[in-house]
Amino acid sequence: MSEFKVGDIITGKVAGIQGYGAFVALDDKTQGLVHISEIHHGFVKDVHEFLEVGQEVKVKILEINSETNKISLSIRATEEAPAKTKQEPKRAPQQMSSGPDEGFNTLRDKLQEWVDKADK
C-alpha cells in the first residue's frame, strides 16, 4: 500500500457496488472505497445509476488508514464542479386575506351541518 499516497489521481476498476458506495481496485492487491457521497457532484440515490462493475474510473485518494488498511477514494474530486446557478429565494405564495378567521369559514359553515346530522 506504500506505493499510493493521499492526493494521487489514478485509474482503477470498479470491483463491487454496495448501497453505500463502490469498491475500486487500484491494482491486483489493493482496493479502496468510493463512498456514495463521493461518486458525483449532487445527490446520488443509487450507485448503479453512475457505475457498473468492471468500469474504469479515475479516482483521487482522499485518505489512507494504515491501521485498518482502508483507502478512501473520490470520483467527484477528479471532476470539475458544475457552475452554480443563481437561484431566486423561494417565497411563500401570497395569500389575500380579508380577516383573521377566513381560513376557518368552511369549517365553521360545516360544523353546524355536522352537529345537526349527529343529533338525528
C-alpha positions as CSV (number, residue, x, y, z in Angstrom):
1,M,0.0,0.0,0.0
2,S,3.0,2.3,0.3
3,E,3.0,2.9,-3.5
4,F,-0.1,5.0,-3.1
5,K,-0.3,8.4,-1.4
6,V,-3.0,10.8,-0.5
7,G,-3.7,13.2,-3.3
8,D,-2.8,10.7,-6.1
9,I,-5.2,10.6,-9.0
10,I,-5.2,7.1,-10.6
11,T,-7.4,4.9,-12.8
12,G,-9.0,2.0,-11.2
13,K,-11.7,-0.6,-12.0
14,V,-15.0,-0.9,-10.2
15,A,-14.8,-4.2,-8.4
16,G,-18.1,-4.2,-6.5
17,I,-21.1,-2.0,-5.7
18,Q,-22.9,-1.6,-2.4
19,G,-25.7,0.7,-1.4
20,Y,-23.2,2.9,0.4
21,G,-20.6,3.2,-2.4
22,A,-18.3,1.3,-4.8
23,F,-15.2,-0.7,-4.3
24,V,-12.5,0.2,-6.8
25,A,-9.4,-2.0,-7.5
26,L,-6.3,0.2,-7.7
27,D,-4.1,-2.7,-8.6
28,D,-4.1,-6.5,-8.2
29,K,-4.0,-6.4,-4.4
30,T,-5.3,-3.0,-3.4
31,Q,-8.9,-1.8,-3.2
32,G,-10.4,1.4,-1.9
33,L,-13.9,2.6,-1.3
34,V,-15.7,5.5,-3.1
35,H,-18.4,6.5,-0.7
36,I,-21.8,7.3,-2.3
37,S,-21.2,11.0,-1.4
38,E,-18.0,11.0,-3.5
39,I,-19.4,9.5,-6.7
40,H,-20.9,12.5,-8.3
41,H,-21.5,16.2,-7.7
42,G,-25.0,16.4,-6.5
43,F,-27.3,13.8,-4.9
44,V,-26.7,10.2,-5.7
45,K,-29.7,7.9,-4.8
46,D,-28.5,4.7,-6.4
47,V,-24.8,4.0,-7.1
48,H,-25.9,1.8,-10.1
49,E,-27.1,4.9,-11.9
50,F,-23.5,6.1,-12.2
51,L,-21.3,3.0,-12.0
52,E,-21.1,-0.6,-13.0
53,V,-18.8,-3.5,-12.1
54,G,-15.8,-3.6,-14.4
55,Q,-16.0,0.1,-15.4
56,E,-12.7,2.0,-15.4
57,V,-12.9,5.2,-13.3
58,K,-10.5,8.0,-12.4
59,V,-10.2,8.4,-8.6
60,K,-8.4,10.6,-6.2
61,I,-7.1,9.1,-2.9
62,L,-8.6,11.1,-0.1
63,E,-7.3,9.1,2.9
64,I,-5.1,6.1,3.7
65,N,-5.6,4.5,7.0
66,S,-2.6,2.3,7.6
67,E,-4.0,0.8,10.8
68,T,-7.1,-0.6,9.1
69,N,-5.6,-0.8,5.6
70,K,-8.6,1.1,4.2
71,I,-8.3,3.7,1.4
72,S,-11.0,6.4,0.9
73,L,-11.4,7.4,-2.7
74,S,-13.3,10.1,-4.6
75,I,-14.5,10.2,-8.2
76,R,-16.1,13.7,-7.9
77,A,-12.8,15.2,-6.7
78,T,-11.4,14.4,-10.2
79,E,-14.2,16.2,-11.9
80,E,-14.9,19.9,-12.2
81,A,-17.8,21.0,-10.1
82,P,-20.8,22.2,-12.1
83,A,-21.2,26.0,-12.2
84,K,-23.6,27.2,-9.6
85,T,-26.7,29.0,-11.0
86,K,-28.1,31.8,-9.0
87,Q,-31.5,30.8,-7.7
88,E,-34.2,33.1,-6.6
89,P,-35.1,32.6,-3.0
90,K,-38.3,30.6,-2.6
91,R,-41.1,32.7,-1.4
92,A,-44.3,31.6,0.2
93,P,-47.3,32.2,-2.1
94,Q,-49.0,35.5,-1.4
95,Q,-52.5,35.0,0.1
96,M,-55.2,37.6,0.1
97,S,-56.9,37.7,3.4
98,S,-60.0,39.5,4.4
99,G,-59.7,38.7,8.1
100,P,-58.1,36.6,10.7
101,D,-60.9,33.9,10.5
102,E,-61.0,33.5,6.8
103,G,-59.3,30.1,6.7
104,F,-61.8,28.6,9.1
105,N,-65.0,29.7,7.3
106,T,-65.6,26.4,5.6
107,L,-65.1,24.5,8.8
108,R,-67.4,26.9,10.7
109,D,-70.1,26.5,7.9
110,K,-69.8,22.7,8.0
111,L,-69.8,22.4,11.8
112,Q,-73.5,23.3,12.2
113,E,-74.4,20.8,9.5
114,W,-72.4,18.0,11.3
115,V,-74.0,18.9,14.6
116,D,-77.4,18.7,13.0
117,K,-76.7,15.3,11.5
118,A,-75.3,14.0,14.8
119,D,-78.4,15.0,16.7
120,K,-80.7,12.9,14.3
